[in-house]
Amino acid sequence: MGIVERLVPEAPLRPQGGGRRRHGDREVLAAIVFVATSGCTWQQLPTASFGLSGATAHRRFSEWSKVRVWAKLHRVVLDELGTRGELDWTRCAIDSVNTRALKRGT
């Protein structure tokens, strides 16, 4: 998880102290990957297997999405593979999104 550890922001400090222990990033990442690859919902996450609830995994997924962890991770992985010469650019795809401009927008 070395790459991800560099990209994930530090856990916020709780000014009031106490509360439950924050689940580790490694466990949360495993749960997020499980949901993403298995097709289950956050509520269907097997809590016994990961030690955290689907709500916790989803909350951290949302936190990390807001700070663009996934986009940064994608870039780091591409850079690493490119450095190793392991990217096959003949098999790439370009994607785009079209958005209608309402009220004569630019």
N, C-alpha and C positions, 0 to 999 in steps of 0.2 A: 504494500500500500504506500510505498515511499512517494510516488508521484502524487497521489491523492492527498497525502498529509501536507504537502507543500501548498496545495491549492485551497484546502478547506480552512475557513477563517477560525480564529481562536474562539473557544466557547465564551459567551458573554458572562461576566461576573454578576452574581446575584447580590445586589446591595443589601438585601435583608438577610442574606445567609440562609443556612438550613435548606430544607426541601429535599427532594429526592436526588440521588446521584444521577448525573447526566450520563446517558449511555454512550459508550465509546464510539468513535467515528467508524472504526473497523466493523463493528457489529451492525451499525446502521447502514453502512455501505453494502454489506452482504445482504441485508433485508431489502434494500432498494433494488439491487441487481436481481434478487429473486423475483420480486414483483414485476420488474421490467421484462424478465425473460420467461417467466412461467405463465403470464397472462392472468394471474389471480388479481383480485382487488386488494386494496390496502386492508380492508376489513377481513379478508381471507388469509392474511399472512399468518403462518403457523407460529404463534407466540412462543410456544415451548421450544421450537427449533432455534429461534434467534434471540430470545430473552428480552424482546421488546414488542410493543404493540404496533399494529399497522398505523395507528394515529401518530405514534412517535416517529415512525419511519417517514410517514407522509409530511409531518411537520418539518423534519430535517431536510427532506427532499425539497420542500418549498423554500426553506432558508437558503440552501445551497443554490437553488435555481435563481433566486433574487440576486445573488452575488456572482452569478455566471460561472459557477464551478464546472458545470458540464461543458460549456463552450471552451473554457480554458483547458480542461482535461482533453478534449478533442484535439485542440491545437498542440498540446504537449506531446500527445501520442503520435500525431502526424509528424511533428518535428523529429521525434526520436526515431520513428521508422524511416523517415527520409535520410537522417544521418547514417543509419545502418545500411541504406540502399535497399530497403525492403518494401518500398512503395512501388506499385505497378500503376503508373498514371494512365496506362492504356485502358484500364478498367474503372475509370472514374466517371461520375455523373454530375452534371450541373443542374441544380434545382433553382427554381424561382417562384415567386409569389406575385400574383397580380391582384391589385386592390383597386376597386372602382373609386374614383374621386367624386364625392358628392358635392353638389352645389358649385360646380365648376372649380373645384379645388385644383391646386397645382400638382 
